[in-house]
Amino acid sequence: MLRLPSFIRPVGRQLRTFTTSSSGNWAKSSGSSDQEPPSSPNNDENPMSRTFNILKSDLNKFTDKFRSNKSSTPTSSVAEEVSDAEKLKRFEGDHHGAGGAEDIFQTHCDVLVIGGGGVGSSVAYWLKQRARDGLNVVVVEKDSTYERASTVLSVGGLRQQFSLPENIQMSLYGADFMRDVKEHLGDDVELNFTPHGYLVLASEEGAETLTRNSKLQNELGARNELLNANQLKAKFPWINTEGIVLGCHGLEKEGWFDPWALLMGYKKRAKQYGAHFVNGEVVGFELKEQPDIIVRGNTEGDYQALDKVVIKMPDGETRTIKFAICVLAAGAFSGHIARMANIGMGKGLLAFPLPVEPRKRYVYVINTQGQNAPGLGTPLTVDPCGTYFRRDGLGGNYLCGRSPTYEQEPPIDNLDVDHEYFETDIWPSLANRCKAFESAKVVNCWAGYYEYNVFDENGIIGAHPYYNNMLIATGFSGHGIQQTPAVGRAISELIIDGQFRSIDLSRLGFDRIVVDRPMFETNIV
């Protein structure tokens, strides 16, 4: 039987409280506190009504299982195009009763995950994959259609071409996970991985950094090659090498995939293992005084722990969930949620904000009739100016984009696309690098929110230094989706094992913000 650390014993049993040290490790507090036994899951609900609701839920599960075993789905030789919203509707219908829409609302849980995107759903999957019935896991997601979610609006890139060992190692594991995704998430998960690699180009100014990064990447298990201008031209005839000194081309475990399929795979498997997903918006927290805990910078007896989360349901009703541990994985809006917990609004360790905010990014789909256009085997190419492009399917389309400068940052009050930005900032660099793009036309476009870490543009993973029951997984600044397998596993290790076991991510903890030691990642796309 899986033995869980004492600080995640289910609510209602004796809960030993822990504080975090400056290194982000769990440290035992000066004492232990007995939590009050949980109240009835719904004090306003008649016990007989609750019993009938449970019996009804069990009957629904049995009926759905009986129907699924009895029915068969006819096959068709014609491929059906289905929208993401329809896919989600079918997904929810297929898994009705398995943590689905008619679950009884969980008023208490062991682990509450705020954010049901790629990171949050991966956390839920890993916790339930390891602990199963040993942990009650609830995921709260405000956008149940994922229409505005960063995960599904990304370009789905997978690369190891980073400058920090932690990012390289996480993406290497991401590649291994995706290779064996059916073993992890089920035979019906199709990521449609396109293994054409990345091609990062460097001018004379960036050639030394590119060389140093490539050496580190290969030492850690990635496989890429450095190509000079002549070698680039020979391998990729479409490229204009003017101003290019060096290129780093990924040979294995790099390419792109379907982020929607990965997200739905996490969610489906987590539900099958018993995780509960709640459609609602977090609007606040309730705190509980714990006088036996002493935290550096606070006087004895004034410590308050996070106790409950307040959720606004789709019908406007406000409900609460009491938790033992909270995982903040709300993507671009994690900083906003953190402020509700007084992070960045208080004194001492609570004076340091979670430096994650939404930034709007555009993705354009272009088509060209020009000669010598990049072919099917073209890698995702990144120009020294930051413009990137890759092939999109077999119809001659390409995805492209570029992060704006600080002065160009667009407003985030909507997801409207700036078409002029393509003409002024993206098209010139595309046409310069590849003559075929001179005649490129935009055929589609969209905008999405990017979880931008204003401190150092890198992920924040680990315990909060003040709250002994909050873990953070956010701020990945554009490279989060490919690292969701490793991040979800890492958070599950902190909760179940009390420490990182697979990859040491201690340097990416919140503590670096407190001591002002940024972990800059030079390869941000």
Beta strands, then each sheet from edge to edge (+ up, - down):
strand 1: 18-20
strand 2: 26-28
strand 3: 108-114
strand 4: 137-141
strand 5: 157-158
strand 6: 198-202
strand 7: 224-228
strand 8: 246-250
strand 9: 255-256
strand 10: 276-279
strand 11: 281-289
strand 12: 304-312
strand 13: 318-328
strand 14: 356-367
strand 15: 380-382
strand 16: 388-392
strand 17: 397-401
strand 18: 441-453
strand 19: 460-463
strand 20: 470-474
sheet 1: 1+ 2-
sheet 2: 10+ 4+ 3+ 13+ 12- 11+
sheet 3: 10+ 4+ 3+ 13+ 20+ 19-
sheet 4: 5+ 9-
sheet 5: 7+ 8- 6+ 15+ 16- 17+ 14- 18+
end
